[in-house]
């Protein structure tokens, strides 16, 4: 009886380990000085580097409310006329540059954007969701990237792709150092 219990516990532990590893995430974020959450921010395009149509727009739709919840109360999305997320490969750099130029002309201080590099359900019996993203924050006065983060996450077979993306984005932007001052003294 004791041998059966030990064997059953061993199998249960192995199963738990496999389940834990099947929903792994890898997140790397840079360090930077705190950025003012109360400054004027621009939401730039998230460029789609996947074969999934509209993945960049889907990522933007999840990221914008998460940033607002983190305290970016003056977060302005780029004009929809600049969005060129299609199945055809647009000139993504030109779109990102145009959005950054728009933000600078509007007098905004910081801009956040990035790319989606994976947005799919993996092929196979389980069909696990998998998301890969990179985000960058630019200081629009200097044109320099002042923070960046990149990550990838896969989920369980019954988990939605949007839920996995939301968890990954939350992990990424939790590494974004925000302060409560306005940043007006640096304008």
Rosetta constraint file for C-alpha pairs under 8 A:
AtomPair CA 1 CA 5 HARMONIC 6.41 0.50
AtomPair CA 2 CA 6 HARMONIC 6.26 0.50
AtomPair CA 3 CA 7 HARMONIC 6.13 0.50
AtomPair CA 4 CA 8 HARMONIC 6.03 0.50
AtomPair CA 5 CA 9 HARMONIC 6.05 0.50
AtomPair CA 6 CA 10 HARMONIC 6.09 0.50
AtomPair CA 7 CA 11 HARMONIC 6.28 0.50
AtomPair CA 8 CA 12 HARMONIC 6.12 0.50
AtomPair CA 9 CA 13 HARMONIC 6.10 0.50
AtomPair CA 10 CA 14 HARMONIC 6.21 0.50
AtomPair CA 11 CA 15 HARMONIC 6.11 0.50
AtomPair CA 12 CA 16 HARMONIC 6.22 0.50
AtomPair CA 13 CA 17 HARMONIC 6.21 0.50
AtomPair CA 14 CA 18 HARMONIC 6.21 0.50
AtomPair CA 15 CA 19 HARMONIC 6.18 0.50
AtomPair CA 16 CA 20 HARMONIC 6.07 0.50
AtomPair CA 17 CA 21 HARMONIC 6.16 0.50
AtomPair CA 18 CA 22 HARMONIC 6.09 0.50
AtomPair CA 19 CA 23 HARMONIC 6.91 0.50
AtomPair CA 20 CA 24 HARMONIC 7.04 0.50
AtomPair CA 22 CA 154 HARMONIC 7.10 0.50
AtomPair CA 22 CA 155 HARMONIC 6.85 0.50
AtomPair CA 22 CA 156 HARMONIC 6.78 0.50
AtomPair CA 23 CA 153 HARMONIC 6.96 0.50
AtomPair CA 23 CA 154 HARMONIC 5.01 0.50
AtomPair CA 23 CA 155 HARMONIC 4.39 0.50
AtomPair CA 23 CA 156 HARMONIC 5.87 0.50
AtomPair CA 24 CA 153 HARMONIC 5.78 0.50
AtomPair CA 24 CA 154 HARMONIC 5.82 0.50
AtomPair CA 24 CA 155 HARMONIC 7.21 0.50
AtomPair CA 25 CA 151 HARMONIC 7.14 0.50
AtomPair CA 25 CA 152 HARMONIC 5.59 0.50
AtomPair CA 25 CA 153 HARMONIC 4.13 0.50
AtomPair CA 25 CA 154 HARMONIC 6.56 0.50
AtomPair CA 25 CA 168 HARMONIC 7.46 0.50
AtomPair CA 26 CA 151 HARMONIC 5.29 0.50
AtomPair CA 26 CA 152 HARMONIC 5.32 0.50
AtomPair CA 26 CA 153 HARMONIC 6.40 0.50
AtomPair CA 27 CA 149 HARMONIC 7.27 0.50
AtomPair CA 27 CA 150 HARMONIC 5.85 0.50
AtomPair CA 27 CA 151 HARMONIC 4.16 0.50
AtomPair CA 27 CA 152 HARMONIC 6.59 0.50
AtomPair CA 27 CA 168 HARMONIC 7.97 0.50
AtomPair CA 27 CA 171 HARMONIC 7.30 0.50
AtomPair CA 27 CA 172 HARMONIC 6.65 0.50
AtomPair CA 28 CA 149 HARMONIC 5.62 0.50
AtomPair CA 28 CA 150 HARMONIC 5.44 0.50
AtomPair CA 28 CA 151 HARMONIC 6.21 0.50
AtomPair CA 28 CA 172 HARMONIC 7.72 0.50
AtomPair CA 29 CA 147 HARMONIC 7.64 0.50
AtomPair CA 29 CA 148 HARMONIC 5.78 0.50
AtomPair CA 29 CA 149 HARMONIC 4.04 0.50
AtomPair CA 29 CA 150 HARMONIC 6.40 0.50
AtomPair CA 29 CA 172 HARMONIC 6.91 0.50
AtomPair CA 29 CA 175 HARMONIC 6.25 0.50
AtomPair CA 29 CA 176 HARMONIC 7.91 0.50
AtomPair CA 30 CA 147 HARMONIC 5.80 0.50
AtomPair CA 30 CA 148 HARMONIC 5.46 0.50
AtomPair CA 30 CA 149 HARMONIC 6.22 0.50
AtomPair CA 31 CA 147 HARMONIC 6.73 0.50
AtomPair CA 31 CA 177 HARMONIC 7.94 0.50
AtomPair CA 32 CA 146 HARMONIC 6.46 0.50
AtomPair CA 32 CA 147 HARMONIC 6.07 0.50
AtomPair CA 32 CA 177 HARMONIC 7.02 0.50
AtomPair CA 33 CA 177 HARMONIC 6.98 0.50
AtomPair CA 34 CA 177 HARMONIC 4.73 0.50
AtomPair CA 34 CA 178 HARMONIC 5.02 0.50
AtomPair CA 34 CA 179 HARMONIC 5.54 0.50
AtomPair CA 35 CA 177 HARMONIC 6.04 0.50
AtomPair CA 35 CA 178 HARMONIC 4.72 0.50
AtomPair CA 35 CA 179 HARMONIC 5.73 0.50
AtomPair CA 35 CA 183 HARMONIC 7.69 0.50
AtomPair CA 36 CA 178 HARMONIC 5.62 0.50
AtomPair CA 36 CA 179 HARMONIC 4.85 0.50
AtomPair CA 36 CA 180 HARMONIC 5.89 0.50
AtomPair CA 36 CA 181 HARMONIC 5.41 0.50
AtomPair CA 36 CA 182 HARMONIC 5.41 0.50
AtomPair CA 36 CA 183 HARMONIC 5.27 0.50
AtomPair CA 37 CA 71 HARMONIC 5.76 0.50
AtomPair CA 37 CA 72 HARMONIC 5.03 0.50
AtomPair CA 37 CA 73 HARMONIC 7.43 0.50
AtomPair CA 37 CA 178 HARMONIC 5.44 0.50
AtomPair CA 37 CA 179 HARMONIC 5.71 0.50
AtomPair CA 37 CA 180 HARMONIC 5.72 0.50
AtomPair CA 37 CA 181 HARMONIC 6.98 0.50
AtomPair CA 37 CA 182 HARMONIC 6.78 0.50
AtomPair CA 38 CA 71 HARMONIC 7.38 0.50
AtomPair CA 38 CA 72 HARMONIC 6.22 0.50
AtomPair CA 38 CA 73 HARMONIC 6.53 0.50
AtomPair CA 38 CA 74 HARMONIC 6.81 0.50
AtomPair CA 38 CA 180 HARMONIC 6.30 0.50
AtomPair CA 38 CA 181 HARMONIC 6.19 0.50
AtomPair CA 38 CA 182 HARMONIC 4.53 0.50
AtomPair CA 38 CA 183 HARMONIC 7.21 0.50
AtomPair CA 39 CA 72 HARMONIC 7.77 0.50
AtomPair CA 39 CA 74 HARMONIC 6.89 0.50
AtomPair CA 39 CA 108 HARMONIC 7.93 0.50
AtomPair CA 39 CA 109 HARMONIC 6.60 0.50
AtomPair CA 39 CA 110 HARMONIC 7.54 0.50
AtomPair CA 39 CA 181 HARMONIC 7.85 0.50
AtomPair CA 39 CA 182 HARMONIC 4.86 0.50
AtomPair CA 39 CA 183 HARMONIC 5.60 0.50
AtomPair CA 39 CA 184 HARMONIC 7.24 0.50
AtomPair CA 40 CA 74 HARMONIC 5.22 0.50
AtomPair CA 40 CA 75 HARMONIC 6.43 0.50
AtomPair CA 40 CA 76 HARMONIC 7.87 0.50
AtomPair CA 40 CA 108 HARMONIC 5.03 0.50
AtomPair CA 40 CA 109 HARMONIC 5.50 0.50
AtomPair CA 40 CA 110 HARMONIC 6.60 0.50
AtomPair CA 41 CA 72 HARMONIC 7.25 0.50
AtomPair CA 41 CA 74 HARMONIC 5.99 0.50
AtomPair CA 41 CA 75 HARMONIC 4.70 0.50
AtomPair CA 41 CA 76 HARMONIC 6.23 0.50
AtomPair CA 41 CA 108 HARMONIC 5.78 0.50
AtomPair CA 41 CA 109 HARMONIC 5.98 0.50
AtomPair CA 41 CA 110 HARMONIC 4.76 0.50
AtomPair CA 41 CA 111 HARMONIC 5.36 0.50
AtomPair CA 41 CA 112 HARMONIC 7.54 0.50
AtomPair CA 42 CA 75 HARMONIC 5.43 0.50
AtomPair CA 42 CA 76 HARMONIC 4.78 0.50
AtomPair CA 42 CA 77 HARMONIC 5.79 0.50
AtomPair CA 42 CA 78 HARMONIC 6.74 0.50
AtomPair CA 42 CA 103 HARMONIC 6.04 0.50
AtomPair CA 42 CA 108 HARMONIC 6.60 0.50
AtomPair CA 42 CA 109 HARMONIC 7.88 0.50
AtomPair CA 42 CA 110 HARMONIC 6.23 0.50
AtomPair CA 42 CA 111 HARMONIC 4.41 0.50
AtomPair CA 42 CA 112 HARMONIC 6.31 0.50
AtomPair CA 43 CA 64 HARMONIC 7.31 0.50
AtomPair CA 43 CA 75 HARMONIC 6.39 0.50
AtomPair CA 43 CA 76 HARMONIC 5.75 0.50
AtomPair CA 43 CA 77 HARMONIC 4.50 0.50
AtomPair CA 43 CA 78 HARMONIC 5.93 0.50
AtomPair CA 43 CA 111 HARMONIC 5.88 0.50
AtomPair CA 43 CA 112 HARMONIC 5.34 0.50
AtomPair CA 43 CA 113 HARMONIC 6.23 0.50
AtomPair CA 44 CA 77 HARMONIC 6.55 0.50
AtomPair CA 44 CA 78 HARMONIC 5.67 0.50
AtomPair CA 44 CA 96 HARMONIC 6.91 0.50
AtomPair CA 44 CA 99 HARMONIC 6.00 0.50
AtomPair CA 44 CA 100 HARMONIC 6.93 0.50
AtomPair CA 44 CA 111 HARMONIC 6.40 0.50
AtomPair CA 44 CA 112 HARMONIC 5.65 0.50
AtomPair CA 44 CA 113 HARMONIC 4.53 0.50
AtomPair CA 44 CA 114 HARMONIC 7.64 0.50
AtomPair CA 45 CA 56 HARMONIC 7.29 0.50
AtomPair CA 45 CA 57 HARMONIC 7.69 0.50
AtomPair CA 45 CA 60 HARMONIC 7.16 0.50
AtomPair CA 45 CA 78 HARMONIC 7.27 0.50
AtomPair CA 45 CA 83 HARMONIC 7.17 0.50
AtomPair CA 45 CA 95 HARMONIC 7.73 0.50
AtomPair CA 45 CA 96 HARMONIC 6.28 0.50
AtomPair CA 45 CA 99 HARMONIC 7.29 0.50
AtomPair CA 45 CA 113 HARMONIC 5.46 0.50
AtomPair CA 45 CA 114 HARMONIC 6.76 0.50
AtomPair CA 45 CA 115 HARMONIC 7.97 0.50
AtomPair CA 46 CA 56 HARMONIC 4.87 0.50
AtomPair CA 46 CA 57 HARMONIC 6.86 0.50
AtomPair CA 46 CA 59 HARMONIC 6.91 0.50
AtomPair CA 46 CA 60 HARMONIC 6.22 0.50
AtomPair CA 46 CA 113 HARMONIC 5.36 0.50
AtomPair CA 46 CA 114 HARMONIC 4.63 0.50
AtomPair CA 46 CA 115 HARMONIC 4.66 0.50
AtomPair CA 46 CA 116 HARMONIC 6.49 0.50
AtomPair CA 47 CA 56 HARMONIC 5.32 0.50
AtomPair CA 47 CA 85 HARMONIC 7.42 0.50
AtomPair CA 47 CA 92 HARMONIC 6.47 0.50
AtomPair CA 47 CA 96 HARMONIC 7.85 0.50
AtomPair CA 47 CA 114 HARMONIC 6.17 0.50
AtomPair CA 47 CA 115 HARMONIC 4.37 0.50
AtomPair CA 47 CA 116 HARMONIC 6.17 0.50
AtomPair CA 48 CA 54 HARMONIC 7.17 0.50
AtomPair CA 48 CA 55 HARMONIC 5.85 0.50
AtomPair CA 48 CA 56 HARMONIC 4.64 0.50
AtomPair CA 48 CA 85 HARMONIC 6.80 0.50
AtomPair CA 48 CA 115 HARMONIC 5.87 0.50
AtomPair CA 48 CA 116 HARMONIC 5.23 0.50
AtomPair CA 48 CA 117 HARMONIC 6.80 0.50
AtomPair CA 49 CA 115 HARMONIC 6.74 0.50
AtomPair CA 49 CA 116 HARMONIC 5.82 0.50
AtomPair CA 49 CA 117 HARMONIC 4.96 0.50
AtomPair CA 49 CA 118 HARMONIC 7.41 0.50
AtomPair CA 50 CA 55 HARMONIC 7.26 0.50
AtomPair CA 50 CA 116 HARMONIC 6.90 0.50
AtomPair CA 50 CA 117 HARMONIC 5.51 0.50
AtomPair CA 50 CA 118 HARMONIC 5.70 0.50
AtomPair CA 50 CA 119 HARMONIC 6.67 0.50
AtomPair CA 51 CA 87 HARMONIC 7.18 0.50
AtomPair CA 52 CA 87 HARMONIC 7.57 0.50
AtomPair CA 52 CA 119 HARMONIC 6.59 0.50
AtomPair CA 52 CA 120 HARMONIC 7.08 0.50
AtomPair CA 53 CA 85 HARMONIC 7.47 0.50
AtomPair CA 53 CA 86 HARMONIC 6.08 0.50
AtomPair CA 53 CA 87 HARMONIC 5.41 0.50
AtomPair CA 54 CA 58 HARMONIC 6.24 0.50
AtomPair CA 54 CA 85 HARMONIC 5.74 0.50
AtomPair CA 54 CA 86 HARMONIC 6.33 0.50
AtomPair CA 54 CA 87 HARMONIC 7.71 0.50
AtomPair CA 55 CA 59 HARMONIC 6.14 0.50
AtomPair CA 55 CA 116 HARMONIC 6.96 0.50
AtomPair CA 55 CA 119 HARMONIC 6.50 0.50
AtomPair CA 56 CA 60 HARMONIC 6.23 0.50
AtomPair CA 56 CA 85 HARMONIC 6.87 0.50
AtomPair CA 56 CA 115 HARMONIC 6.97 0.50
AtomPair CA 56 CA 116 HARMONIC 6.00 0.50
AtomPair CA 57 CA 61 HARMONIC 6.20 0.50
AtomPair CA 57 CA 85 HARMONIC 7.12 0.50
AtomPair CA 58 CA 62 HARMONIC 6.57 0.50
AtomPair CA 59 CA 63 HARMONIC 6.05 0.50
AtomPair CA 59 CA 116 HARMONIC 7.38 0.50
AtomPair CA 59 CA 165 HARMONIC 7.38 0.50
AtomPair CA 60 CA 64 HARMONIC 5.96 0.50
AtomPair CA 61 CA 65 HARMONIC 7.40 0.50
AtomPair CA 62 CA 66 HARMONIC 6.72 0.50
AtomPair CA 62 CA 162 HARMONIC 7.92 0.50
AtomPair CA 62 CA 165 HARMONIC 7.85 0.50
AtomPair CA 62 CA 166 HARMONIC 6.35 0.50
AtomPair CA 63 CA 67 HARMONIC 6.16 0.50
AtomPair CA 63 CA 166 HARMONIC 7.51 0.50
AtomPair CA 63 CA 169 HARMONIC 6.62 0.50
AtomPair CA 64 CA 68 HARMONIC 6.32 0.50
AtomPair CA 64 CA 75 HARMONIC 7.98 0.50
AtomPair CA 65 CA 69 HARMONIC 6.15 0.50
AtomPair CA 66 CA 70 HARMONIC 6.33 0.50
AtomPair CA 66 CA 169 HARMONIC 7.89 0.50
AtomPair CA 66 CA 170 HARMONIC 6.83 0.50
AtomPair CA 67 CA 71 HARMONIC 6.63 0.50
AtomPair CA 67 CA 72 HARMONIC 5.79 0.50
AtomPair CA 67 CA 173 HARMONIC 7.44 0.50
AtomPair CA 68 CA 72 HARMONIC 4.73 0.50
AtomPair CA 68 CA 73 HARMONIC 5.67 0.50
AtomPair CA 68 CA 75 HARMONIC 7.21 0.50
AtomPair CA 70 CA 174 HARMONIC 8.00 0.50
AtomPair CA 78 CA 82 HARMONIC 7.25 0.50
AtomPair CA 78 CA 99 HARMONIC 5.99 0.50
AtomPair CA 78 CA 102 HARMONIC 7.41 0.50
AtomPair CA 78 CA 103 HARMONIC 7.34 0.50
AtomPair CA 79 CA 83 HARMONIC 7.49 0.50
AtomPair CA 79 CA 99 HARMONIC 7.71 0.50
AtomPair CA 82 CA 95 HARMONIC 6.25 0.50
AtomPair CA 82 CA 98 HARMONIC 7.24 0.50
AtomPair CA 82 CA 99 HARMONIC 6.75 0.50
AtomPair CA 83 CA 95 HARMONIC 7.15 0.50
AtomPair CA 84 CA 90 HARMONIC 6.56 0.50
AtomPair CA 84 CA 92 HARMONIC 7.99 0.50
AtomPair CA 84 CA 95 HARMONIC 7.33 0.50
AtomPair CA 85 CA 90 HARMONIC 7.44 0.50
AtomPair CA 86 CA 90 HARMONIC 7.48 0.50
AtomPair CA 91 CA 95 HARMONIC 6.50 0.50
AtomPair CA 92 CA 96 HARMONIC 6.22 0.50
AtomPair CA 93 CA 97 HARMONIC 5.97 0.50
AtomPair CA 94 CA 98 HARMONIC 5.96 0.50
AtomPair CA 95 CA 99 HARMONIC 6.20 0.50
AtomPair CA 96 CA 100 HARMONIC 6.15 0.50
AtomPair CA 97 CA 101 HARMONIC 6.06 0.50
AtomPair CA 98 CA 102 HARMONIC 6.13 0.50
AtomPair CA 99 CA 103 HARMONIC 6.27 0.50
AtomPair CA 100 CA 104 HARMONIC 6.21 0.50
AtomPair CA 100 CA 111 HARMONIC 7.25 0.50
AtomPair CA 100 CA 140 HARMONIC 7.61 0.50
AtomPair CA 101 CA 105 HARMONIC 6.09 0.50
AtomPair CA 102 CA 106 HARMONIC 6.19 0.50
AtomPair CA 103 CA 107 HARMONIC 6.51 0.50
AtomPair CA 103 CA 108 HARMONIC 5.54 0.50
AtomPair CA 103 CA 109 HARMONIC 8.00 0.50
AtomPair CA 103 CA 111 HARMONIC 7.31 0.50
AtomPair CA 103 CA 140 HARMONIC 7.67 0.50
AtomPair CA 104 CA 108 HARMONIC 5.70 0.50
AtomPair CA 104 CA 109 HARMONIC 7.32 0.50
AtomPair CA 104 CA 140 HARMONIC 5.87 0.50
AtomPair CA 104 CA 141 HARMONIC 7.56 0.50
AtomPair CA 108 CA 140 HARMONIC 7.15 0.50
AtomPair CA 109 CA 139 HARMONIC 6.18 0.50
AtomPair CA 109 CA 140 HARMONIC 5.37 0.50
AtomPair CA 109 CA 141 HARMONIC 6.61 0.50
AtomPair CA 109 CA 187 HARMONIC 7.65 0.50
AtomPair CA 110 CA 137 HARMONIC 6.70 0.50
AtomPair CA 110 CA 138 HARMONIC 5.61 0.50
AtomPair CA 110 CA 139 HARMONIC 4.84 0.50
AtomPair CA 110 CA 140 HARMONIC 5.49 0.50
AtomPair CA 111 CA 137 HARMONIC 5.47 0.50
AtomPair CA 111 CA 138 HARMONIC 5.22 0.50
AtomPair CA 111 CA 139 HARMONIC 6.77 0.50
AtomPair CA 111 CA 140 HARMONIC 6.84 0.50
AtomPair CA 112 CA 135 HARMONIC 6.92 0.50
AtomPair CA 112 CA 136 HARMONIC 5.60 0.50
AtomPair CA 112 CA 137 HARMONIC 4.40 0.50
AtomPair CA 112 CA 138 HARMONIC 6.47 0.50
AtomPair CA 113 CA 135 HARMONIC 5.60 0.50
AtomPair CA 113 CA 136 HARMONIC 5.61 0.50
AtomPair CA 113 CA 137 HARMONIC 6.72 0.50
AtomPair CA 114 CA 133 HARMONIC 7.43 0.50
AtomPair CA 114 CA 134 HARMONIC 5.34 0.50
AtomPair CA 114 CA 135 HARMONIC 4.22 0.50
AtomPair CA 114 CA 136 HARMONIC 5.67 0.50
AtomPair CA 115 CA 133 HARMONIC 5.79 0.50
AtomPair CA 115 CA 134 HARMONIC 5.31 0.50
AtomPair CA 115 CA 135 HARMONIC 6.63 0.50
AtomPair CA 116 CA 131 HARMONIC 7.70 0.50
AtomPair CA 116 CA 132 HARMONIC 5.88 0.50
AtomPair CA 116 CA 133 HARMONIC 4.47 0.50
AtomPair CA 116 CA 134 HARMONIC 6.48 0.50
AtomPair CA 117 CA 131 HARMONIC 7.42 0.50
AtomPair CA 117 CA 132 HARMONIC 5.04 0.50
AtomPair CA 117 CA 133 HARMONIC 5.69 0.50
AtomPair CA 117 CA 134 HARMONIC 7.73 0.50
AtomPair CA 118 CA 130 HARMONIC 6.59 0.50
AtomPair CA 118 CA 131 HARMONIC 4.80 0.50
AtomPair CA 118 CA 132 HARMONIC 4.48 0.50
AtomPair CA 118 CA 133 HARMONIC 7.06 0.50
AtomPair CA 119 CA 129 HARMONIC 7.67 0.50
AtomPair CA 119 CA 130 HARMONIC 5.90 0.50
AtomPair CA 119 CA 131 HARMONIC 4.66 0.50
AtomPair CA 119 CA 132 HARMONIC 6.64 0.50
AtomPair CA 119 CA 161 HARMONIC 7.49 0.50
AtomPair CA 120 CA 129 HARMONIC 5.82 0.50
AtomPair CA 120 CA 130 HARMONIC 5.52 0.50
AtomPair CA 120 CA 131 HARMONIC 6.72 0.50
AtomPair CA 120 CA 161 HARMONIC 7.10 0.50
AtomPair CA 121 CA 127 HARMONIC 5.26 0.50
AtomPair CA 121 CA 128 HARMONIC 5.28 0.50
AtomPair CA 121 CA 129 HARMONIC 4.22 0.50
AtomPair CA 121 CA 130 HARMONIC 5.92 0.50
AtomPair CA 121 CA 161 HARMONIC 7.23 0.50
AtomPair CA 122 CA 126 HARMONIC 7.86 0.50
AtomPair CA 122 CA 127 HARMONIC 4.85 0.50
AtomPair CA 122 CA 128 HARMONIC 5.23 0.50
AtomPair CA 122 CA 129 HARMONIC 6.11 0.50
AtomPair CA 122 CA 130 HARMONIC 6.69 0.50
AtomPair CA 123 CA 127 HARMONIC 5.46 0.50
AtomPair CA 123 CA 128 HARMONIC 7.79 0.50
AtomPair CA 126 CA 156 HARMONIC 7.89 0.50
AtomPair CA 126 CA 157 HARMONIC 4.96 0.50
AtomPair CA 127 CA 157 HARMONIC 5.48 0.50
AtomPair CA 128 CA 154 HARMONIC 6.64 0.50
AtomPair CA 128 CA 155 HARMONIC 5.69 0.50
AtomPair CA 128 CA 156 HARMONIC 5.37 0.50
AtomPair CA 128 CA 157 HARMONIC 4.29 0.50
AtomPair CA 128 CA 158 HARMONIC 7.45 0.50
AtomPair CA 128 CA 159 HARMONIC 7.45 0.50
AtomPair CA 129 CA 154 HARMONIC 5.51 0.50
AtomPair CA 129 CA 155 HARMONIC 5.28 0.50
AtomPair CA 129 CA 156 HARMONIC 6.92 0.50
AtomPair CA 129 CA 157 HARMONIC 6.85 0.50
AtomPair CA 129 CA 159 HARMONIC 6.95 0.50
AtomPair CA 129 CA 160 HARMONIC 6.61 0.50
AtomPair CA 129 CA 161 HARMONIC 5.05 0.50
AtomPair CA 129 CA 164 HARMONIC 6.95 0.50
AtomPair CA 130 CA 152 HARMONIC 7.42 0.50
AtomPair CA 130 CA 153 HARMONIC 5.75 0.50
AtomPair CA 130 CA 154 HARMONIC 4.19 0.50
AtomPair CA 130 CA 155 HARMONIC 6.46 0.50
AtomPair CA 130 CA 161 HARMONIC 6.89 0.50
AtomPair CA 130 CA 164 HARMONIC 7.24 0.50
AtomPair CA 131 CA 152 HARMONIC 5.59 0.50
AtomPair CA 131 CA 153 HARMONIC 5.41 0.50
AtomPair CA 131 CA 154 HARMONIC 6.35 0.50
AtomPair CA 131 CA 161 HARMONIC 7.46 0.50
AtomPair CA 131 CA 164 HARMONIC 6.92 0.50
AtomPair CA 131 CA 165 HARMONIC 5.89 0.50
AtomPair CA 131 CA 168 HARMONIC 7.78 0.50
AtomPair CA 132 CA 150 HARMONIC 7.71 0.50
AtomPair CA 132 CA 151 HARMONIC 5.74 0.50
AtomPair CA 132 CA 152 HARMONIC 4.13 0.50
AtomPair CA 132 CA 153 HARMONIC 6.48 0.50
AtomPair CA 133 CA 150 HARMONIC 5.71 0.50
AtomPair CA 133 CA 151 HARMONIC 5.51 0.50
AtomPair CA 133 CA 152 HARMONIC 6.36 0.50
AtomPair CA 133 CA 169 HARMONIC 7.88 0.50
AtomPair CA 134 CA 148 HARMONIC 7.42 0.50
AtomPair CA 134 CA 149 HARMONIC 5.66 0.50
AtomPair CA 134 CA 150 HARMONIC 4.11 0.50
AtomPair CA 134 CA 151 HARMONIC 6.40 0.50
AtomPair CA 135 CA 148 HARMONIC 5.55 0.50
AtomPair CA 135 CA 149 HARMONIC 5.21 0.50
AtomPair CA 135 CA 150 HARMONIC 6.26 0.50
AtomPair CA 135 CA 172 HARMONIC 7.99 0.50
AtomPair CA 136 CA 145 HARMONIC 6.54 0.50
AtomPair CA 136 CA 146 HARMONIC 7.66 0.50
AtomPair CA 136 CA 147 HARMONIC 5.75 0.50
AtomPair CA 136 CA 148 HARMONIC 4.27 0.50
AtomPair CA 136 CA 149 HARMONIC 6.49 0.50
AtomPair CA 137 CA 145 HARMONIC 5.62 0.50
AtomPair CA 137 CA 146 HARMONIC 5.73 0.50
AtomPair CA 137 CA 147 HARMONIC 5.13 0.50
AtomPair CA 137 CA 148 HARMONIC 6.25 0.50
AtomPair CA 138 CA 143 HARMONIC 6.12 0.50
AtomPair CA 138 CA 144 HARMONIC 5.49 0.50
AtomPair CA 138 CA 145 HARMONIC 4.33 0.50
AtomPair CA 138 CA 146 HARMONIC 5.64 0.50
AtomPair CA 138 CA 147 HARMONIC 7.30 0.50
AtomPair CA 139 CA 143 HARMONIC 5.53 0.50
AtomPair CA 139 CA 144 HARMONIC 5.59 0.50
AtomPair CA 139 CA 145 HARMONIC 6.38 0.50
AtomPair CA 139 CA 146 HARMONIC 6.35 0.50
AtomPair CA 140 CA 144 HARMONIC 7.32 0.50
AtomPair CA 147 CA 176 HARMONIC 7.22 0.50
AtomPair CA 149 CA 172 HARMONIC 6.00 0.50
AtomPair CA 149 CA 173 HARMONIC 7.87 0.50
AtomPair CA 149 CA 175 HARMONIC 7.87 0.50
AtomPair CA 150 CA 172 HARMONIC 7.08 0.50
AtomPair CA 151 CA 168 HARMONIC 6.94 0.50
AtomPair CA 151 CA 172 HARMONIC 7.09 0.50
AtomPair CA 152 CA 168 HARMONIC 7.02 0.50
AtomPair CA 153 CA 164 HARMONIC 6.80 0.50
AtomPair CA 153 CA 165 HARMONIC 7.66 0.50
AtomPair CA 153 CA 168 HARMONIC 6.29 0.50
AtomPair CA 154 CA 164 HARMONIC 6.80 0.50
AtomPair CA 155 CA 159 HARMONIC 6.12 0.50
AtomPair CA 155 CA 160 HARMONIC 7.98 0.50
AtomPair CA 155 CA 161 HARMONIC 7.88 0.50
AtomPair CA 155 CA 164 HARMONIC 6.02 0.50
AtomPair CA 159 CA 163 HARMONIC 6.87 0.50
AtomPair CA 159 CA 164 HARMONIC 7.26 0.50
AtomPair CA 160 CA 164 HARMONIC 6.51 0.50
AtomPair CA 161 CA 165 HARMONIC 6.16 0.50
AtomPair CA 162 CA 166 HARMONIC 6.03 0.50
AtomPair CA 163 CA 167 HARMONIC 6.25 0.50
AtomPair CA 164 CA 168 HARMONIC 6.22 0.50
AtomPair CA 165 CA 169 HARMONIC 6.07 0.50
AtomPair CA 166 CA 170 HARMONIC 6.03 0.50
AtomPair CA 167 CA 171 HARMONIC 6.22 0.50
AtomPair CA 168 CA 172 HARMONIC 6.23 0.50
AtomPair CA 169 CA 173 HARMONIC 6.11 0.50
AtomPair CA 170 CA 174 HARMONIC 5.90 0.50
AtomPair CA 171 CA 175 HARMONIC 6.94 0.50
AtomPair CA 172 CA 176 HARMONIC 7.23 0.50
AtomPair CA 183 CA 187 HARMONIC 6.74 0.50
